[in-house]
Amino acid sequence: MKKILLIILYLSHSILANDYILVDDYYKYNPEQKLNFENFSTLVKSNAKKLSIKQEKIIKIYMVYPGEQISDYWRRSKKSFEARLKELNIQYELVDYFTKPSVEISKQAQALYKALKEDTDYLIFTLDATKHFKFISTMLNRERPKIILQNITTPLKAFESKQPFLYDGFDHTIGSKILADEYIKQIGKNGNYAVLYGPKGYVSYMRGDSFISYIDKYSNLKLLDSYYTDFDKEKAKLATFDILKNHKNIDFIYACSTDIALGVIEALEEKSMLGKIKVNGWGGGSAEIQSIQEEKMDFTVMRMNDDNGIAMAEAIKLDIQNQKNKVPLIFSGEFELIRKGVSNQSLNILKEKAFRYSGF
């Protein structure tokens, strides 16, 4: 056990882009999984149907989330997950650990070690490949707990046949392409921009590098600068000040998360540049919606947030019912683009759909 703890603390493993299988490629070579995903998605979008068999024991679930941030994605995920479990009449015990993203690896490690020690049935975790890959790989060689990886929808080739129970989230590359298309539409095919990543790792690659590749392919927009900000609002703000100091001709700053976007907006406000340089959100949670309504944020890609929590609950229900074959390897939820100036009526319709369990 102690060796596993040390692995996650000192891991320097680096995952390359070609180590992941993109969703479309996965379905191309696994068409039966595409049908499984479609059937499962229908289940997620439908009203809950209670567990069809008598539950033999209370299941134990550990949830280790980087939820201490402005973005409410992780908190809503937990809320929708528990609400659906209760509707499904599943008896459970949930232990949750919320940490800061990217910087509290030792705290995450301690929580994961405890989950192993207490013989957990399901472990819900995330994957920032540079820090977590080896630990997850080691866990997959065990029968228990079953692993649900949150906020990742691209299977790792390195896991081979021993994949997690479920990859669950909203595909980062799909969301980033939606945002890229909107920038090309609003800015045109010529102009300059900067990118603010989170920490080095999976999410930054999938949201940031895929955005840059798409922009390069479909426009002549030029990347002038980029910074890693650890999904930290203050670091994003300071990075924005640097960008404004070093470049006088920036058309937009691409933000890879909510906290980053809000840091950019604060910096632009202080320099009286808000409205002159465009900025996006990523995820469409409560803070971003407020910023859109205040016409500070230009647009965002909004996740139908609660579907990720519902998907985890439904997958566990199928597993309890001995129907694991109906659980797809990947659940990837839907997005909607929201622009500054959206009507309250349209926004309320989207909020009802996205936050049907976690509330708004």
PERAMO-V275160 format. One record per backbone hydrogen bond with DSSP energy under -0.5 kcal/mol. CO is the residue of the C=O (numbers start at 1). NH is the residue of the N-H. E is the energy in kcal/mol with one decimal. If there is no record, write none. Layout:
co=CO nh=NH e=E
co=CO nh=NH e=E
//
This chain:
co=1 nh=5 e=-1.9
co=2 nh=6 e=-2.2
co=3 nh=7 e=-2.2
co=4 nh=8 e=-1.8
co=5 nh=9 e=-1.3
co=6 nh=10 e=-2.2
co=7 nh=11 e=-1.0
co=16 nh=19 e=-2.1
co=17 nh=20 e=-1.4
co=19 nh=157 e=-2.9
co=20 nh=22 e=-0.6
co=22 nh=26 e=-2.6
co=23 nh=27 e=-2.3
co=24 nh=28 e=-1.6
co=25 nh=29 e=-1.5
co=26 nh=30 e=-0.9
co=30 nh=33 e=-1.4
co=30 nh=34 e=-1.0
co=31 nh=35 e=-1.5
co=32 nh=36 e=-1.8
co=33 nh=37 e=-2.6
co=34 nh=38 e=-2.2
co=35 nh=39 e=-2.3
co=36 nh=40 e=-2.3
co=37 nh=41 e=-2.7
co=38 nh=42 e=-1.6
co=39 nh=43 e=-1.5
co=40 nh=44 e=-2.3
co=41 nh=45 e=-2.2
co=42 nh=46 e=-1.1
co=59 nh=93 e=-2.4
co=60 nh=121 e=-1.6
co=60 nh=122 e=-1.9
co=61 nh=95 e=-2.6
co=62 nh=124 e=-3.3
co=63 nh=65 e=-0.6
co=63 nh=97 e=-3.0
co=65 nh=67 e=-1.4
co=65 nh=99 e=-2.7
co=67 nh=69 e=-1.9
co=72 nh=76 e=-2.6
co=73 nh=77 e=-2.0
co=74 nh=78 e=-2.0
co=75 nh=79 e=-2.2
co=76 nh=80 e=-2.8
co=77 nh=81 e=-2.1
co=78 nh=82 e=-2.5
co=79 nh=83 e=-2.2
co=80 nh=84 e=-2.1
co=81 nh=85 e=-2.2
co=82 nh=86 e=-2.2
co=83 nh=87 e=-1.9
co=84 nh=88 e=-2.3
co=85 nh=90 e=-2.4
co=86 nh=89 e=-1.2
co=88 nh=51 e=-2.8
co=89 nh=91 e=-0.5
co=90 nh=92 e=-0.5
co=91 nh=59 e=-2.1
co=93 nh=61 e=-2.9
co=95 nh=63 e=-2.8
co=97 nh=65 e=-2.7
co=99 nh=68 e=-2.4
co=100 nh=104 e=-1.0
co=101 nh=103 e=-0.6
co=104 nh=108 e=-1.9
co=105 nh=109 e=-2.6
co=106 nh=110 e=-2.1
co=107 nh=111 e=-1.7
co=108 nh=112 e=-2.5
co=109 nh=113 e=-2.4
co=110 nh=114 e=-1.9
co=111 nh=115 e=-2.0
co=112 nh=116 e=-1.8
co=113 nh=117 e=-2.2
co=114 nh=118 e=-2.0
co=115 nh=120 e=-1.5
co=116 nh=119 e=-1.5
co=121 nh=146 e=-2.9
co=122 nh=62 e=-2.6
co=122 nh=124 e=-0.5
co=123 nh=125 e=-0.6
co=123 nh=148 e=-2.8
co=124 nh=64 e=-2.9
co=125 nh=150 e=-3.8
co=127 nh=129 e=-0.7
co=128 nh=131 e=-2.7
co=128 nh=132 e=-2.1
co=129 nh=133 e=-1.2
co=132 nh=136 e=-2.3
co=133 nh=137 e=-2.6
co=134 nh=138 e=-2.2
co=135 nh=139 e=-2.3
co=136 nh=140 e=-2.2
co=138 nh=141 e=-1.0
co=139 nh=142 e=-2.0
co=146 nh=123 e=-2.8
co=147 nh=149 e=-0.5
co=147 nh=165 e=-1.7
co=147 nh=166 e=-1.4
co=148 nh=125 e=-2.5
co=148 nh=150 e=-0.7
co=149 nh=152 e=-0.5
co=149 nh=168 e=-2.9
co=150 nh=127 e=-0.6
co=153 nh=155 e=-0.6
co=155 nh=21 e=-2.5
co=156 nh=159 e=-1.0
co=157 nh=160 e=-1.6
co=159 nh=162 e=-2.0
co=161 nh=163 e=-1.2
co=166 nh=149 e=-2.7
co=166 nh=168 e=-0.5
co=167 nh=331 e=-2.7
co=168 nh=151 e=-2.0
co=168 nh=152 e=-1.0
co=169 nh=333 e=-2.8
co=171 nh=175 e=-2.1
co=172 nh=176 e=-2.3
co=173 nh=177 e=-2.1
co=174 nh=178 e=-1.8
co=175 nh=179 e=-1.8
co=176 nh=180 e=-2.4
co=177 nh=181 e=-2.5
co=178 nh=182 e=-1.6
co=179 nh=183 e=-2.2
co=180 nh=184 e=-2.4
co=181 nh=185 e=-2.1
co=182 nh=186 e=-2.5
co=183 nh=187 e=-3.4
co=183 nh=188 e=-0.6
co=184 nh=188 e=-1.5
co=189 nh=220 e=-2.7
co=191 nh=222 e=-3.0
co=192 nh=251 e=-2.7
co=192 nh=252 e=-1.1
co=193 nh=224 e=-3.1
co=193 nh=225 e=-0.8
co=194 nh=254 e=-3.1
co=195 nh=197 e=-0.6
co=195 nh=227 e=-1.9
co=196 nh=256 e=-1.7
co=197 nh=229 e=-1.4
co=198 nh=229 e=-0.8
co=198 nh=230 e=-1.2
co=201 nh=205 e=-2.2
co=202 nh=206 e=-2.9
co=203 nh=207 e=-2.8
co=204 nh=208 e=-2.5
co=204 nh=209 e=-1.0
co=205 nh=209 e=-0.6
co=205 nh=210 e=-1.4
co=207 nh=211 e=-0.6
co=208 nh=212 e=-2.2
co=209 nh=213 e=-2.5
co=210 nh=214 e=-2.0
co=211 nh=215 e=-2.6
co=212 nh=216 e=-2.6
co=213 nh=217 e=-1.7
co=214 nh=218 e=-2.0
co=215 nh=219 e=-1.3
co=222 nh=193 e=-2.4
co=222 nh=224 e=-0.6
co=225 nh=195 e=-1.9
co=227 nh=197 e=-3.0
co=229 nh=232 e=-1.6
co=231 nh=233 e=-0.5
co=232 nh=236 e=-2.3
co=233 nh=237 e=-2.1
co=234 nh=238 e=-2.4
co=235 nh=239 e=-2.4
co=236 nh=240 e=-2.1
co=237 nh=241 e=-2.0
co=238 nh=242 e=-1.9
co=239 nh=243 e=-2.3
co=240 nh=244 e=-2.7
co=241 nh=245 e=-1.9
co=242 nh=246 e=-2.4
co=243 nh=247 e=-2.0
co=251 nh=278 e=-2.3
co=252 nh=194 e=-1.6
co=252 nh=254 e=-0.5
co=253 nh=255 e=-0.6
co=253 nh=280 e=-0.8
co=254 nh=196 e=-2.8
co=257 nh=261 e=-2.3
co=258 nh=262 e=-2.4
co=259 nh=263 e=-1.6
co=260 nh=264 e=-2.3
co=261 nh=265 e=-2.4
co=262 nh=266 e=-2.0
co=263 nh=267 e=-1.9
co=264 nh=268 e=-2.7
co=265 nh=269 e=-2.5
co=266 nh=270 e=-2.2
co=267 nh=271 e=-1.7
co=268 nh=273 e=-3.4
co=268 nh=274 e=-0.9
co=269 nh=272 e=-1.5
co=273 nh=276 e=-1.8
co=273 nh=277 e=-1.6
co=277 nh=275 e=-0.8
co=278 nh=253 e=-2.5
co=279 nh=298 e=-2.1
co=279 nh=299 e=-0.8
co=283 nh=303 e=-2.5
co=285 nh=289 e=-2.5
co=286 nh=290 e=-2.3
co=287 nh=291 e=-1.8
co=288 nh=292 e=-2.6
co=289 nh=293 e=-2.6
co=290 nh=294 e=-2.0
co=291 nh=296 e=-2.7
co=291 nh=297 e=-1.1
co=292 nh=295 e=-1.5
co=298 nh=340 e=-2.8
co=299 nh=281 e=-2.0
co=300 nh=302 e=-0.6
co=300 nh=338 e=-2.8
co=301 nh=283 e=-2.0
co=301 nh=303 e=-0.5
co=302 nh=336 e=-1.8
co=303 nh=305 e=-2.5
co=304 nh=307 e=-1.8
co=305 nh=308 e=-1.7
co=306 nh=310 e=-2.3
co=307 nh=311 e=-2.4
co=308 nh=312 e=-1.5
co=309 nh=313 e=-1.9
co=310 nh=314 e=-2.8
co=311 nh=315 e=-2.2
co=312 nh=316 e=-2.0
co=313 nh=317 e=-2.2
co=314 nh=318 e=-2.3
co=315 nh=319 e=-2.0
co=316 nh=320 e=-2.6
co=317 nh=321 e=-2.1
co=318 nh=323 e=-3.4
co=319 nh=322 e=-1.7
co=323 nh=326 e=-2.4
co=324 nh=327 e=-1.9
co=326 nh=328 e=-0.6
co=329 nh=167 e=-2.9
co=331 nh=169 e=-1.8
co=334 nh=304 e=-2.3
co=336 nh=302 e=-3.6
co=338 nh=300 e=-2.4
co=339 nh=342 e=-1.6
co=343 nh=347 e=-2.3
co=344 nh=348 e=-2.5
co=345 nh=349 e=-1.8
co=346 nh=350 e=-1.9
co=347 nh=351 e=-2.5
co=348 nh=352 e=-2.3
co=349 nh=353 e=-1.5
co=350 nh=354 e=-3.0
co=351 nh=355 e=-2.8
co=353 nh=356 e=-0.6
co=354 nh=306 e=-2.9
co=355 nh=359 e=-1.9
//
